[in-house]
Amino acid sequence: MKALEIDDTLAEAHASLAFVKTYYEWDWSGAENEYRRAIELNSGVERTHGIFGTTLALLGRFEEGIAEEKRALVLDPVSPGTNWGVGYVFFVARQYDQAIEQLRKTEELDPNFVQAHVTLGWAYVEKSLYRDGVVEA
């Protein structure tokens, strides 16, 4: 808040406030306003698009969430975290085949990325591929 008092045009400060409103205050509309303001000020920050995409998906706005995650992926296509985010949002949207495909790509980028293994395991279980799910878990 102090950063925004000093300079209301700091995209990173708006993104940080959006994160707080999402995960600590559960102020969904306030968070969305802050994410949108951060993106308006600097649309080139991959993490803002990614976290906003996850937030939208968790609110059941799957197509919007996937679109934001894909924007993040365009900005940073080799980031394991960004690739995982796309796979996670596909998982939340119950698009398990797409989730599996994206999470495999994430594992190729970083075989030790734990979240990719866990989420891929969940996706396999949802597809009744229990053995594969256990292996990933």
C-alpha positions in Angstrom: 0.0 0.0 0.0 2.9 2.3 0.8 4.4 1.7 -2.7 1.0 2.6 -4.3 0.7 5.7 -2.1 4.1 6.8 -3.5 3.4 5.8 -7.1 0.1 4.4 -8.3 1.7 3.5 -11.6 3.8 0.6 -10.3 2.5 -2.5 -11.9 4.4 -4.8 -9.5 2.8 -3.1 -6.5 -0.7 -3.7 -8.1 0.2 -7.3 -8.8 1.4 -7.8 -5.2 -1.8 -6.3 -3.9 -3.8 -8.5 -6.2 -2.1 -11.5 -4.7 -2.8 -10.4 -1.2 -6.5 -9.8 -2.0 -6.7 -13.2 -3.7 -4.9 -15.5 -1.2 -5.3 -13.7 2.1 -8.4 -11.5 1.9 -10.5 -13.6 -0.6 -11.5 -10.3 -2.1 -12.1 -11.6 -5.6 -13.4 -8.5 -7.3 -10.7 -6.4 -5.6 -8.1 -8.8 -6.8 -9.4 -8.9 -10.3 -9.3 -5.0 -10.4 -5.7 -5.1 -9.2 -4.6 -7.8 -11.6 -6.2 -5.9 -14.5 -4.5 -2.6 -13.4 -1.1 -4.3 -13.1 -1.5 -5.8 -16.6 -2.7 -2.4 -18.0 0.4 -0.8 -16.6 2.8 -3.6 -17.7 1.4 -6.4 -19.8 4.8 -8.0 -20.1 5.1 -9.6 -16.7 4.5 -13.3 -17.1 3.9 -13.9 -13.4 1.0 -11.5 -13.2 -0.8 -13.2 -16.1 -0.1 -16.6 -14.6 -1.4 -15.9 -11.1 -4.4 -14.1 -12.5 -5.1 -17.1 -14.7 -5.0 -19.4 -11.8 -7.3 -17.1 -9.8 -9.8 -17.0 -12.6 -9.8 -20.8 -12.9 -10.3 -21.3 -9.2 -13.3 -19.0 -9.5 -14.7 -21.3 -12.2 -13.9 -18.9 -15.0 -11.9 -21.6 -16.9 -11.7 -20.2 -20.4 -10.5 -16.8 -19.1 -8.0 -18.5 -16.8 -6.6 -20.6 -19.6 -6.3 -17.5 -21.8 -4.3 -15.7 -19.1 -2.1 -18.7 -18.5 -1.4 -18.9 -22.2 -0.5 -15.2 -22.3 2.0 -16.0 -19.5 3.4 -18.9 -21.5 4.0 -16.7 -24.6 6.0 -14.3 -22.3 8.1 -17.1 -20.8 7.8 -20.4 -22.7 10.7 -22.2 -20.9 9.7 -21.5 -17.3 8.7 -24.7 -15.5 6.5 -22.6 -13.2 4.6 -21.0 -16.1 4.3 -24.4 -17.9 3.0 -25.9 -14.7 0.5 -23.1 -14.3 -1.0 -23.8 -17.7 -1.3 -27.5 -16.8 -2.8 -26.8 -13.4 -5.5 -24.6 -14.9 -6.3 -27.3 -17.5 -6.6 -29.7 -14.5 -8.9 -27.4 -12.6 -11.0 -26.9 -15.7 -11.2 -30.8 -15.9 -9.5 -30.8 -19.3 -7.4 -33.7 -18.2 -5.9 -34.6 -21.6 -4.6 -31.1 -22.1 -3.4 -31.0 -18.5 -1.4 -34.2 -19.0 0.1 -33.0 -22.2 1.2 -29.7 -20.6 2.5 -31.2 -17.4 4.6 -33.7 -19.4 6.2 -30.7 -21.1 6.8 -29.2 -17.7 8.6 -32.3 -16.6 10.7 -32.2 -19.7 11.8 -28.7 -18.8 12.5 -29.7 -15.2 12.3 -33.3 -14.2 12.6 -32.3 -10.5 9.6 -29.8 -10.5 7.5 -31.4 -7.8 4.3 -29.6 -8.5 4.3 -31.0 -12.0 4.6 -34.5 -10.8 1.8 -34.1 -8.2 -0.6 -32.4 -10.6 0.1 -34.9 -13.3 -0.6 -37.7 -10.8 -3.9 -36.1 -10.0 -4.8 -35.8 -13.7 -3.9 -39.5 -14.3 -6.2 -40.5 -11.4 -9.0 -38.4 -12.8 -8.6 -40.4 -16.1 -8.6 -43.6 -14.1 -5.0 -44.2 -14.9 -4.2 -45.2 -11.3 -0.9 -46.8 -11.8 0.5 -43.8 -13.7 -1.0 -41.5 -11.0 0.8 -43.4 -8.2 4.1 -43.3 -10.1 3.8 -39.5 -10.5 2.8 -39.1 -6.9 
